[in-house]
Amino acid sequence: MDAHTLDDVAIVDAHHHLWKISENYLPWLCDPTPIPFRYGDYAAIRRDYMPEDYRRDTAGLPLAGSVYVETEWDPTDPVGETSWIHGIAEANGFPDAVVCQAWLDADDAGDVLARQSAFPRTRGVRHKPKAADRPDAVSPGAPGSMGDPRWRQGFAKLEPNGLSFDLQTPWWHLAEAADLADAFPGTQIILNHTGLPSDRSREGIAAWAAAMAHVARAPNVAVKISGLGVPGSPWTAETNREIVLRTIETFGVERCLFASNFPVDSLVASYRTIYEGFSQITANFSREDRTRLFADNARRLYRFG
């Protein structure tokens, strides 16, 4: 891939993680048996990843802000993660905003959301709803899914607490996401990782694109363009150009955000490769639109700076 400079824009990374598994319990990173993972072997990231590591990965790039997203920390202590990352932020000056953990179908969801929202950098919540492993296995209303009444009871408590919702789900659940967005028009939903377009066959891309168009009709849904790695293939602008441009065309520049998903996406590319790829793909966009995609939309949707 030919490098493309980022001279005209700043970067506000809309989705990254930090963790210290030598001290804190994150089951998927700490337990002896690895979980099934969409990028395959993730042994390389089963180590501490702290501000100094993030600074090393972003060195030389115009980073101007960032959003921390929950890391599947010990599910018995969701507030502990938020307290920990706020201490990191106070000591290091970033992240600027936090998307925290809460289990929306738990008995104590209301109490947890109230406690999480009291932290000054908290802006939203992520709770991955139950998902089928393939399109033909979707069961609407399944326990723990976006259609589960109990799950929605928790979701209804986001708006009163001033919280947005980060949604990570495969594209075949986006019809449910559209229904959720319609039912809760006052809650901003931010779809993670471009709707997970893992199947890059023509049929796969067509089905993903149709699902994205369906959910994009809800004005309270935005999308992070991130998480585009394909196992066994290098991350390049050319392999991801169609996905990026179709997402922007579908949602509009105002509802798209670029993000790194680091350190997870370090399994498929360097930070520089990803952001120079985004820059190359959008080289013909206006400076105003590039500024929205790379920085301003993240600041607006996560309400900082």
ABEGO torsion letter per residue (X at the ends): XBBBBAAABBBBBABBBBBBAAABBBAAAABABBBBBAAEBAAAABBBBBAAAAAAAABGBBBAEBBBBBAGBBAABAAAAAAAAAAAAAAAGOBABBBBBBBAABAAAAAAAAAAAABAABABBBBBBBBBABAAABBBGBBGBAABAAAAAAAAAAAAAGBBBBBBBBAAAAAAAAAAAAABAABBBBBBGGGGBABABAAAAAAAAAAAAAAAABAABBBBBBGABBBGBBBBAAAAAAAAAAAAAAAEAAABBBBAGOAAAAAABBAAAAAAAAAAAAAABBAAAAAAAAAAAAAAAAGBX
